[in-house]
Amino acid sequence: MTVAHYIRQVLVNPLSGYYMHGDVFGQQGDFVTSPEISQMFGELCGIWYLTEWMRLGKPAKTQIIEFGPGRGTLMSDMIRTWRQFPYFYKTISGIHLIEASPGLRKMQRANLVQGSLDTDVKRIETKETAGMNPTESISTQDGIKISWHDGIELVPEQWSFIMAHEFFDALPVHSFEKTSEGWRELLVDIDDTNETEYNFRLVRSPADTMAGKFYMKDETYTSYKVGDRIEISPDSWTMATQMAKLVNTHGGSGLLIDYGQDYAQGDTLRAIRKHKFVHPMTEPGSADLSVDVDFNALKVNMRKDTDISVHGPVTQSEFLQSLGIQVRMEMLLKNATSRASRNSIIEGFKRLLDPSAMGRIYKVLAFSNESTSTEEAKPVGFHHLE
């Protein structure tokens, strides 16, 4: 099977997929994300959207869309921040979460709507989705409707803020190696060599595969040398295009936050279990799989047939500092009631900005429809870019 099919089955197979297990986040799970490290991350992302709302003309209605919301921690921190700005908060017509896992949906409901029960969730079937992809929804105590969807095509088409934090790194990739005969796809095969402890291994296809014929004839890939490897993610291209077209047609802005580079790479597929890296070909479904994101490919596809502006990527450290994370940390320290809480605040601050880890590895890409912009200034965090 292709690497793309392997990743898809390992992560979201309805019966055995890794994300179908439930809570895989946090210190007790397999990995920790930025929103779980410190509330400052979600708060400052919320502030960024507030500045964008003002920059793009203060629309009377906005909807929020998040892809892969995890536990719901990031959205919870942003909502708490927005509530402090009623003139913006009252414009929110709905919050839409793109989530495939029933277990994670349940966890998100618990985090976003205090005291919610499964019986509180409304399942709405439209003519287009009847019996297949019903929309689940629930309302917060102050009346904001939160809905869950299987895909962006089911989200209402209107002015939108989009968030995709650590979403693209989990989308499938096809892996290729350049040979003297051209590009050959790397495929996942059963490892029956008895030479390793792994369940599967990568083998090189003897001839062109369908994916190779369709994607690798592009002139983008002609400059590579024999032996070079590259990962491509058509699923990511499609998703980026859908986001861009929604914003281009109806207005809005968005953030893509992930680890990766502004160019394509090869051999970045990794697995993590209990905060340690393990081989991605062993015990499928027991560990998270991820790849480095090719931000340049996302930008290219977002700009196709649209007029949106794309900014970045910049490092997570640059982004958070531009939004005043230092000032926010000082405020939290001033209000902290114990040494333990102060230490936790400082440790979270350091982890988010550390240039040898999250601060540099994670990148932030912004995109927007600037037709309603009241000024020529770029989004906060991206002013220094040409």
C-alpha positions as CSV (number, residue, x, y, z in Angstrom):
1,M,0.0,0.0,0.0
2,T,1.1,3.6,-0.4
3,V,2.5,5.5,2.6
4,A,-0.6,7.8,2.3
5,H,-3.0,4.9,2.7
6,Y,-0.9,3.5,5.6
7,I,-1.0,6.8,7.4
8,R,-4.8,7.2,6.8
9,Q,-5.5,3.7,8.2
10,V,-3.2,4.0,11.2
11,L,-4.7,7.4,12.3
12,V,-8.4,7.4,11.4
13,N,-9.5,3.9,10.6
14,P,-13.0,3.8,12.2
15,L,-12.3,0.6,14.2
16,S,-8.6,0.8,15.0
17,G,-7.3,4.3,14.2
18,Y,-5.1,6.0,16.7
19,Y,-7.2,9.1,16.9
20,M,-10.3,7.0,17.5
21,H,-9.0,5.9,20.9
22,G,-9.9,9.1,22.7
23,D,-7.5,11.2,24.8
24,V,-4.0,11.0,23.3
25,F,-2.8,14.4,24.4
26,G,-1.0,15.8,27.5
27,Q,1.4,14.4,30.0
28,Q,-0.7,11.3,30.4
29,G,-1.0,10.8,26.7
30,D,1.6,10.4,24.0
31,F,2.5,14.1,23.2
32,V,1.9,17.6,24.3
33,T,0.9,20.5,22.1
34,S,1.4,24.3,22.6
35,P,-2.1,25.0,23.9
36,E,-1.6,22.2,26.5
37,I,1.7,23.7,27.6
38,S,0.4,27.2,28.5
39,Q,-2.9,29.2,28.3
40,M,-0.9,32.0,26.9
41,F,-0.7,30.3,23.5
42,G,-4.5,30.2,23.0
43,E,-5.0,33.6,24.5
44,L,-2.6,35.3,22.1
45,C,-4.1,33.4,19.1
46,G,-7.5,34.8,20.2
47,I,-6.0,38.3,20.3
48,W,-4.6,37.8,16.8
49,Y,-8.0,37.1,15.4
50,L,-9.4,40.2,17.2
51,T,-6.7,42.3,15.5
52,E,-7.7,40.8,12.2
53,W,-11.3,41.5,12.7
54,M,-10.5,45.1,13.2
55,R,-8.0,45.2,10.3
56,L,-10.5,43.6,7.9
57,G,-13.4,46.0,8.5
58,K,-15.1,44.7,11.7
59,P,-17.7,42.5,9.9
60,A,-21.1,42.3,11.7
61,K,-21.1,38.4,11.6
62,T,-18.1,36.1,11.9
63,Q,-17.9,32.3,12.3
64,I,-15.0,30.4,13.7
65,I,-13.7,27.2,12.1
66,E,-11.0,24.9,13.7
67,F,-9.5,21.9,12.1
68,G,-8.4,19.0,14.4
69,P,-9.3,20.7,17.7
70,G,-7.6,18.1,19.9
71,R,-9.1,18.3,23.4
72,G,-10.7,21.7,22.7
73,T,-8.1,23.5,24.8
74,L,-7.1,26.0,22.2
75,M,-10.6,26.9,21.3
76,S,-11.6,27.1,25.0
77,D,-8.7,29.6,25.7
78,M,-9.6,31.7,22.6
79,I,-13.3,31.8,23.6
80,R,-12.4,32.9,27.1
81,T,-10.3,35.7,25.6
82,W,-13.0,36.8,23.2
83,R,-15.5,37.1,26.0
84,Q,-13.5,40.0,27.3
85,F,-14.2,41.9,24.1
86,P,-18.1,42.0,23.8
87,Y,-18.1,44.1,20.7
88,F,-16.3,41.3,18.9
89,Y,-17.8,38.4,20.8
90,K,-21.4,39.3,19.9
91,T,-20.5,39.0,16.1
92,I,-19.7,35.3,16.4
93,S,-22.6,33.5,14.6
94,G,-21.2,30.0,15.3
95,I,-18.1,27.9,16.0
96,H,-17.5,24.9,13.7
97,L,-15.1,22.1,14.6
98,I,-13.8,19.7,11.9
99,E,-13.2,16.5,13.8
100,A,-13.3,12.8,12.7
101,S,-13.0,11.1,16.1
102,P,-16.2,10.5,18.2
103,G,-14.1,10.2,21.3
104,L,-12.4,13.5,20.8
105,R,-15.7,15.2,19.9
106,K,-17.0,14.1,23.3
107,M,-13.9,15.5,25.1
108,Q,-14.2,18.8,23.2
109,R,-17.8,19.1,24.3
110,A,-16.9,18.6,27.9
111,N,-14.1,21.3,27.7
112,L,-16.2,23.8,25.7
113,V,-19.6,23.5,27.4
114,Q,-19.4,23.0,31.1
115,G,-21.6,20.2,32.4
116,S,-22.6,19.1,29.0
117,L,-24.0,15.6,28.5
118,D,-24.3,13.4,25.4
119,T,-28.1,13.9,25.6
120,D,-27.6,17.7,25.2
121,V,-26.1,17.2,21.7
122,K,-28.4,17.8,18.8
123,R,-27.9,15.8,15.6
124,I,-29.2,17.6,12.6
125,E,-29.5,15.9,9.2
126,T,-29.9,17.9,6.1
127,K,-31.1,16.7,2.8
128,E,-27.5,16.6,1.5
129,T,-26.2,14.7,4.5
130,A,-29.1,12.6,5.8
131,G,-28.0,9.3,7.2
132,M,-24.4,10.0,6.3
133,N,-22.8,13.0,8.0
134,P,-25.3,14.6,10.4
135,T,-24.2,17.8,12.1
136,E,-23.8,17.6,15.9
137,S,-24.3,20.8,17.8
138,I,-24.5,22.2,21.3
139,S,-24.7,25.7,22.7
140,T,-22.6,27.4,25.4
141,Q,-24.2,28.9,28.4
142,D,-24.1,32.3,26.7
143,G,-25.7,31.1,23.5
144,I,-22.8,30.5,21.1
145,K,-23.6,27.5,19.0
146,I,-20.8,24.9,18.6
147,S,-21.1,22.4,15.7
148,W,-19.1,19.4,14.7
149,H,-18.5,18.4,11.0
150,D,-16.7,15.7,9.1
151,G,-15.4,18.2,6.5
152,I,-15.2,21.9,5.6
153,E,-17.7,21.3,2.8
154,L,-20.4,20.9,5.5
155,V,-19.6,24.3,7.1
156,P,-21.9,27.3,6.3
157,E,-20.3,29.5,3.6
158,Q,-19.8,33.0,5.2
159,W,-17.2,35.3,6.6
160,S,-14.8,33.0,8.6
161,F,-11.8,32.8,10.8
162,I,-10.0,29.6,10.3
163,M,-7.5,27.8,12.7
164,A,-5.5,24.7,11.8
165,H,-3.1,24.0,14.6
166,E,-1.1,20.7,14.2
167,F,-3.6,19.6,11.6
168,F,-1.6,19.4,8.4
169,D,1.2,17.3,9.9
170,A,-1.3,14.4,10.4
171,L,-2.5,14.4,6.8
172,P,-1.3,11.5,4.5
173,V,1.8,11.9,2.3
174,H,3.1,9.9,-0.7
175,S,6.8,9.2,-0.5
176,F,9.0,9.1,-3.6
177,E,12.7,8.3,-4.4
178,K,14.5,9.6,-7.5
179,T,16.1,6.8,-9.5
180,S,18.0,6.6,-12.8
181,E,14.7,5.7,-14.4
182,G,12.7,8.5,-12.8
183,W,10.7,8.8,-9.6
184,R,9.6,5.6,-7.9
185,E,7.1,5.6,-5.1
186,L,8.0,4.0,-1.7
187,L,5.3,1.5,-0.6
188,V,4.6,-0.1,2.7
189,D,5.0,-3.9,2.7
190,I,4.9,-6.7,5.3
191,D,8.4,-7.2,6.8
192,D,9.0,-10.9,6.5
193,T,12.8,-10.7,6.4
194,N,13.3,-11.6,10.1
195,E,16.0,-8.9,10.0
196,T,14.1,-6.3,12.1
197,E,11.5,-6.2,14.9
198,Y,9.1,-4.1,12.8
199,N,5.8,-5.2,11.4
200,F,6.2,-3.4,8.1
201,R,8.9,-1.9,5.9
202,L,9.3,0.5,2.9
203,V,10.0,-1.0,-0.5
204,R,10.5,0.9,-3.8
205,S,7.9,0.3,-6.5
206,P,9.5,-1.4,-9.6
207,A,7.5,0.9,-12.0
208,D,5.5,4.1,-12.0
209,T,2.5,4.1,-9.7
210,M,-0.7,6.0,-10.3
211,A,0.4,8.7,-7.9
212,G,3.8,8.9,-9.6
213,K,2.3,9.3,-13.0
214,F,-0.2,11.9,-11.8
215,Y,2.0,14.1,-9.6
216,M,5.7,13.6,-10.3
217,K,5.7,14.8,-13.9
218,D,5.4,18.4,-12.7
219,E,8.5,20.5,-13.6
220,T,8.8,21.3,-9.8
221,Y,10.4,17.9,-9.4
222,T,12.9,17.9,-12.3
223,S,15.9,19.4,-10.4
224,Y,16.3,16.5,-7.9
225,K,19.2,14.1,-8.0
226,V,19.2,10.3,-8.1
227,G,18.8,9.1,-4.5
228,D,16.8,12.1,-3.3
229,R,13.6,11.5,-1.5
230,I,10.5,13.7,-1.3
231,E,7.1,13.6,0.4
232,I,4.1,15.2,-1.2
233,S,0.6,15.6,0.3
234,P,-2.2,16.0,-2.2
235,D,-4.7,15.8,0.7
236,S,-3.0,18.9,2.2
237,W,-3.1,20.7,-1.1
238,T,-6.9,20.0,-1.4
239,M,-7.5,21.1,2.2
240,A,-5.5,24.3,1.8
241,T,-7.4,25.1,-1.5
242,Q,-10.7,24.7,0.2
243,M,-9.8,27.0,3.1
244,A,-8.5,29.6,0.7
245,K,-11.6,29.5,-1.6
246,L,-13.9,29.9,1.4
247,V,-12.0,33.0,2.6
248,N,-11.6,34.3,-0.9
249,T,-15.3,34.1,-1.7
250,H,-16.9,35.1,1.6
251,G,-14.1,37.0,3.4
252,G,-12.1,36.2,6.5
253,S,-8.6,35.2,7.7
254,G,-6.8,32.2,9.0
255,L,-3.8,30.7,10.7
256,L,-1.9,27.5,9.9
257,I,0.4,26.5,12.8
258,D,2.6,23.4,12.4
259,Y,6.1,22.1,12.3
260,G,7.8,22.0,8.9
261,Q,9.7,24.0,6.4
262,D,9.0,26.4,3.5
263,Y,10.0,23.6,1.1
264,A,9.5,19.9,0.5
265,Q,11.4,17.3,2.4
266,G,11.8,13.5,2.5
267,D,11.9,10.9,5.1
268,T,10.1,12.9,7.8
269,L,7.5,10.3,8.8
270,R,7.8,9.7,12.5
271,A,5.8,8.0,15.3
272,I,5.6,9.0,18.9
273,R,4.3,7.0,21.9
274,K,4.4,8.1,25.5
275,H,6.5,11.2,24.6
276,K,9.2,9.0,22.9
277,F,9.9,8.4,19.2
278,V,9.3,4.9,18.0
279,H,9.5,3.3,14.6
280,P,6.5,4.3,12.4
281,M,6.2,0.8,11.0
282,T,5.6,-1.1,14.2
283,E,2.3,-1.7,16.1
284,P,0.2,0.4,13.8
285,G,-2.5,2.4,15.7
286,S,-0.6,2.5,19.0
287,A,1.4,5.6,18.2
288,D,0.8,9.0,16.6
289,L,2.1,9.5,13.1
290,S,3.2,12.8,11.7
291,V,5.2,14.5,9.0
292,D,6.9,17.8,8.4
293,V,4.6,20.3,6.6
294,D,5.7,21.7,3.2
295,F,4.5,25.3,3.7
296,N,5.5,26.4,0.2
297,A,3.2,23.8,-1.3
298,L,0.3,25.1,0.9
299,K,1.0,28.6,-0.3
300,V,1.1,27.6,-3.9
301,N,-2.3,25.8,-3.7
302,M,-3.9,28.6,-1.7
303,R,-3.0,31.2,-4.3
304,K,-4.4,29.1,-7.2
305,D,-7.5,30.8,-8.6
306,T,-7.9,33.1,-5.6
307,D,-6.9,36.7,-4.7
308,I,-6.1,36.0,-1.0
309,S,-3.0,37.3,0.6
310,V,-0.7,34.7,2.2
311,H,1.9,35.8,4.8
312,G,4.9,33.9,6.2
313,P,5.6,31.4,7.5
314,V,7.3,33.0,10.6
315,T,8.5,31.0,13.6
316,Q,6.2,30.5,16.6
317,S,8.6,32.5,18.7
318,E,8.4,35.5,16.4
319,F,4.6,35.3,16.2
320,L,4.0,35.0,20.0
321,Q,6.5,37.8,20.8
322,S,4.9,40.1,18.3
323,L,1.6,39.6,20.2
324,G,3.1,40.5,23.6
325,I,3.7,37.1,25.3
326,Q,6.3,38.7,27.6
327,V,3.7,41.2,28.9
328,R,1.1,38.5,29.3
329,M,3.5,36.3,31.3
330,E,4.3,39.2,33.6
331,M,0.6,39.7,34.2
332,L,0.1,36.1,35.0
333,L,3.1,36.0,37.4
334,K,1.7,39.1,39.2
335,N,-1.5,37.3,39.9
336,A,0.0,33.9,40.6
337,T,-0.7,32.7,44.2
338,S,2.0,30.1,44.7
339,R,5.6,29.4,43.7
340,A,4.5,26.3,41.8
341,S,2.1,28.2,39.6
342,R,4.8,30.9,39.0
343,N,7.3,28.2,38.0
344,S,4.7,26.6,35.7
345,I,4.0,29.9,34.0
346,I,7.8,30.5,33.4
347,E,8.4,27.0,32.2
348,G,5.5,27.3,29.7
349,F,6.8,30.6,28.4
350,K,10.3,29.1,27.9
351,R,9.0,26.0,26.1
352,L,6.8,28.0,23.7
353,L,9.7,30.3,22.7
354,D,12.8,28.0,23.0
355,P,14.8,28.5,19.8
356,S,16.2,25.0,20.0
357,A,12.7,23.4,20.1
358,M,9.1,24.7,19.7
359,G,10.0,28.4,19.2
360,R,11.9,27.7,15.9
361,I,10.5,24.3,14.7
362,Y,6.9,25.4,14.7
363,K,5.9,27.9,11.9
364,V,2.9,30.1,11.5
365,L,1.3,30.9,8.2
366,A,-1.5,33.5,7.8
367,F,-3.9,34.1,5.0
368,S,-6.7,36.6,4.4
369,N,-9.1,38.2,2.0
370,E,-8.0,41.8,2.3
371,S,-10.6,43.4,0.1
372,T,-12.2,44.9,3.2
373,S,-9.0,46.0,4.9
374,T,-9.1,49.5,6.3
375,E,-5.4,49.9,6.1
376,E,-2.4,48.6,4.2
377,A,-0.7,47.1,7.2
378,K,0.0,43.4,7.2
379,P,-1.4,41.0,9.9
380,V,0.2,41.3,13.4
381,G,3.3,39.2,13.5
382,F,4.0,39.5,9.8
383,H,4.8,43.2,9.4
384,H,8.6,42.6,8.9
385,L,8.1,40.4,5.9
386,E,8.5,41.9,2.4
